[in-house]
Amino acid sequence: MKKINYLAIAKKSAAIQISELKKINKVFNKNFVKAVEAIHNSKGKVVCSGVGKSGLIARKISATLSSVGISSFFLDSSNASHGDLGQVEKRDVLILFSYSGNTAELTNLIKYASRFNILTIGIASQKNSMLIKSCDIPILLPQVKEADPIGMVPSTSTTITLLVGDCLAVALMDKQKFSKERFRLFHPGGSIGSALLLVKDIMVSGSKLPIISPEKNIAQAIKVIKQKKLGIVIVQKNKKVFGFCTDGDVRRGYQTYDKNQKVSKIMTKNPLFVTETTLAAKALAIMNENKITSLLVFKDNNSKKLVGIVHIHELLKYGIR
């Protein structure tokens, strides 16, 4: 019995999809731009709908839009005719997905949108289909070859539909000048949230900061370090940072001099620092590179105003690696 080469089959399927997906550029025309503008200018939500595989894609695109701050939800086309149409409002934008463009379940959605003047975006591959003819902004997908052995199972067609939806989302992100800061707001948990945490989100600040003036002595510095439990004391006067001392510095200073020696004598000048908008992961990298456990946090590079301390224990507690 001949052994089946599954890797060759998989590579052939992937090659078909990669080749066919190059047709995506045909989609990027004035109607694509109209769709981006319509969603951007909408005062309501973006409602994505479809049936079967197209429904799964619609659900994914809706989730992607929500994740970048564009209010969206998925509407099951099959349930729309049984009361769920009440979720759609006049100011919403309705995006309908159907590769054939002739999905019967979408008919009532289109009629409802037409009756209440709800803007519709139709994404389908057949020029003369019901969806392309009926929607306000039709996005015509290219006909593509499916990547399965019989050329009939939705594979390349679903991939290219998904790609168009993702491209819409990316174009909208650029239109709205989307940033990592905004993305972090919608992804507070998981590995994405950890990767986008800023220093200001986890730094020690306010009354928890171990601060001492340059005139204070080593004994007083030891007391502050014990109280604040950060292993460091910041030497500051009139809101100006002169340096810092670690618990190791004060122990060595105590042995070399005596407890009455001023901390200004043993402090480290020009300490390393980060700004409050530095990524927490970047702060950890700086600590590892310099073999230290704390960094001063300034408001910005220009003012050098102290706003906190970021400690390695806090970084590790939040899952920063």
C-alpha positions in Angstrom: 0.0 0.0 0.0 1.4 3.3 -1.0 2.2 5.6 1.9 0.4 8.9 1.9 2.7 11.9 2.0 0.6 14.2 4.3 3.3 16.9 4.4 3.3 17.2 0.6 -0.5 17.5 0.6 -0.4 20.2 3.3 2.3 22.1 1.4 0.3 21.9 -1.8 -2.8 23.2 -0.1 -0.8 26.1 1.4 0.8 26.9 -1.9 -2.6 27.2 -3.6 -3.9 29.5 -0.9 -0.8 31.7 -1.0 -1.0 32.0 -4.8 -4.7 32.7 -4.8 -4.5 35.3 -2.0 -2.5 37.5 -4.3 -5.8 38.4 -6.0 -6.7 40.4 -2.9 -5.3 43.6 -4.5 -8.4 43.6 -6.7 -10.5 44.4 -3.6 -8.6 47.6 -2.7 -10.6 50.1 -4.7 -12.9 53.1 -4.1 -15.5 50.9 -2.5 -13.0 49.6 0.1 -12.2 53.3 0.9 -15.9 54.1 1.2 -16.3 51.2 3.6 -13.5 52.5 5.8 -14.9 56.0 5.8 -18.4 54.8 6.5 -17.3 52.8 9.5 -15.1 55.6 10.8 -17.9 58.2 10.5 -20.5 55.9 12.0 -22.1 57.1 15.3 -23.3 53.6 16.1 -22.0 50.1 16.2 -20.6 47.9 13.5 -22.8 44.8 13.2 -21.2 41.9 11.4 -23.3 39.0 10.1 -23.1 35.9 8.0 -24.1 32.2 7.9 -22.0 29.1 8.3 -18.3 29.6 7.6 -19.0 33.2 6.6 -20.7 33.6 10.0 -17.6 32.4 11.7 -15.5 35.0 9.8 -18.1 37.7 10.6 -17.8 36.8 14.3 -14.0 37.0 14.2 -13.9 40.4 12.3 -16.4 41.8 14.9 -14.1 40.7 17.7 -11.1 42.2 16.0 -12.9 45.6 15.5 -13.9 45.6 19.2 -10.4 44.8 20.2 -9.2 48.0 18.6 -11.9 50.2 20.1 -14.5 50.1 17.3 -17.8 49.1 19.0 -19.0 46.0 17.3 -21.0 42.8 17.8 -21.9 39.7 15.8 -25.5 39.1 14.7 -26.5 35.5 13.8 -28.3 35.8 10.5 -30.5 32.8 11.3 -31.8 34.3 14.5 -32.2 37.8 13.1 -35.7 37.1 11.7 -36.8 35.8 15.2 -36.4 39.0 17.2 -32.7 39.7 17.1 -33.1 42.4 14.4 -34.1 44.7 17.4 -30.4 44.9 18.2 -29.7 46.9 15.0 -30.2 50.6 15.2 -30.5 53.3 12.4 -27.1 54.7 13.1 -25.3 51.4 12.9 -23.3 50.0 10.0 -24.2 46.4 8.9 -21.4 44.3 7.3 -22.7 41.2 5.6 -20.4 38.3 4.7 -21.3 35.7 2.1 -18.9 34.3 -0.4 -21.7 33.3 -2.9 -23.6 36.5 -2.1 -26.9 34.6 -2.3 -27.3 33.4 1.2 -31.1 33.3 1.9 -30.8 34.1 5.6 -29.4 37.5 4.8 -32.4 38.6 2.8 -34.4 39.7 5.8 -31.4 41.6 7.2 -31.1 43.5 3.9 -34.8 44.3 3.8 -34.7 45.5 7.4 -31.7 47.7 6.7 -33.3 49.2 3.6 -36.5 49.9 5.5 -34.8 51.9 8.2 -32.0 53.4 6.1 -29.2 51.5 7.8 -26.0 51.6 5.8 -24.9 48.1 4.6 -21.5 46.8 3.4 -21.7 43.6 1.4 -18.7 41.3 1.0 -19.2 38.6 -1.6 -17.6 37.1 -4.7 -20.4 37.0 -7.3 -20.9 40.3 -9.2 -24.6 39.6 -9.9 -25.4 38.2 -6.5 -28.2 39.5 -4.3 -25.8 40.8 -1.7 -23.6 42.8 -4.1 -26.6 44.3 -5.9 -28.5 45.2 -2.7 -25.9 46.7 -0.4 -24.9 50.4 -0.2 -21.2 49.6 -0.4 -20.5 46.3 -2.2 -17.0 44.8 -1.8 -16.5 42.3 -4.6 -14.1 39.4 -3.7 -12.1 37.7 -6.4 -13.1 34.2 -7.4 -10.4 31.9 -5.9 -9.5 28.2 -6.2 -10.2 26.2 -3.1 -7.2 24.3 -1.6 -8.8 20.9 -0.9 -8.4 17.8 -3.1 -11.9 18.2 -4.8 -11.7 22.0 -5.0 -15.1 22.5 -3.2 -14.5 22.8 0.5 -14.3 26.4 1.7 -10.6 27.0 2.4 -9.1 29.7 0.2 -12.4 31.5 -0.1 -12.8 31.7 3.7 -9.1 32.8 4.0 -9.5 35.7 1.5 -12.7 36.8 3.1 -11.0 36.9 6.5 -8.1 38.8 5.0 -10.4 41.5 3.6 -12.0 41.9 7.0 -8.7 42.2 8.7 -7.5 44.7 6.2 -10.6 46.8 6.9 -9.7 46.7 10.6 -6.1 47.7 10.0 -7.1 50.5 7.7 -9.5 51.8 10.4 -6.7 51.6 13.0 -4.5 53.8 10.9 -7.5 56.2 10.3 -8.0 56.5 14.0 -4.3 56.8 14.8 -4.5 53.8 17.0 -1.6 53.4 19.4 -0.2 50.8 21.8 -1.5 52.8 24.7 -5.1 52.4 23.4 -4.6 48.8 22.5 -3.5 48.2 26.0 -6.8 49.6 27.3 -8.7 46.9 25.6 -6.3 44.1 26.5 -5.6 44.4 30.2 -5.2 40.6 30.7 -3.0 37.8 29.4 0.3 38.0 27.6 -0.7 40.9 25.4 -1.6 43.0 28.5 1.6 42.2 30.2 3.7 43.0 27.1 2.0 46.4 26.9 2.2 47.4 30.5 3.8 50.8 31.1 6.1 51.6 34.0 3.6 54.1 35.4 1.1 51.2 35.8 3.3 49.3 38.3 5.7 51.8 39.8 5.9 52.6 43.5 5.0 56.3 44.0 3.8 58.9 46.5 4.3 58.3 50.2 5.8 54.8 49.4 8.9 56.4 47.9 12.1 56.2 50.1 13.4 59.7 50.0 16.1 61.4 52.1 17.9 64.8 51.8 21.6 65.0 51.1 22.3 66.3 54.7 21.0 63.2 56.3 23.4 60.6 57.6 23.9 56.9 57.0 22.0 55.8 60.1 19.0 57.8 58.9 19.3 56.3 55.4 19.3 52.8 56.9 16.1 53.6 58.8 14.3 54.8 55.6 15.4 51.7 53.7 14.1 49.4 56.4 10.8 51.3 56.5 10.1 51.4 52.8 11.4 47.9 52.0 12.7 48.6 48.5 16.4 48.2 49.2 17.1 51.7 48.1 16.9 55.3 49.2 16.7 58.3 46.9 18.7 61.4 47.7 16.6 64.4 46.9 16.2 68.0 47.8 13.7 70.6 46.6 12.4 68.0 44.1 15.8 67.6 42.6 17.3 64.2 42.5 21.0 64.1 43.5 21.5 60.4 43.5 20.6 57.2 45.4 22.0 54.7 47.8 21.3 50.9 47.9 21.3 48.9 51.1 24.7 47.6 50.0 26.0 51.2 49.7 24.9 52.1 53.2 26.3 49.0 54.7 29.7 49.6 53.1 29.5 53.3 54.1 28.8 52.3 57.7 31.9 50.1 57.7 34.2 52.6 55.9 33.0 55.7 57.7 30.5 55.8 60.6 26.8 56.1 61.0 27.0 59.9 61.1 28.5 60.3 57.7 26.3 62.2 55.2 24.6 60.1 52.5 25.8 62.6 49.9 29.3 61.2 50.5 28.4 57.6 49.6 25.5 58.1 47.1 25.7 57.1 43.4 25.3 60.2 41.2 23.5 60.3 37.8 21.4 57.2 38.5 19.8 55.3 35.6 16.2 56.1 35.0 13.2 55.5 32.7 10.2 57.7 32.0 6.7 56.7 33.2 5.7 55.9 29.6 8.4 53.3 29.1 7.2 49.8 28.5 7.6 47.7 31.7 9.4 45.0 29.6 12.0 47.6 28.5 12.6 48.6 32.1 13.3 44.9 33.0 15.7 44.7 30.1 17.6 47.7 31.4 17.8 46.1 34.8 19.1 42.8 33.5 21.6 44.5 31.3 23.0 46.6 34.3 22.5 43.9 36.9 20.3 46.1 39.1 16.9 45.7 40.8 15.4 49.2 40.7 15.1 52.1 38.4 14.1 55.7 39.1 11.1 56.8 37.1 10.9 60.4 35.8 8.0 62.2 34.4 9.9 62.7 31.1 13.4 63.1 29.8 13.4 66.9 30.0 12.0 67.8 33.4 13.7 64.9 35.3 10.8 65.1 37.8 10.8 62.1 40.0 7.4 60.3 40.0 8.3 56.8 41.2 10.5 53.7 41.4 10.1 50.5 39.4 11.3 47.4 41.2 12.1 44.1 39.7 9.8 42.3 42.1 6.8 44.3 40.8 7.8 43.5 37.2 7.9 39.8 37.9 4.7 39.9 39.9 2.9 41.2 36.8 4.3 38.5 34.6 6.9 40.6 32.8 9.6 38.4 31.4 
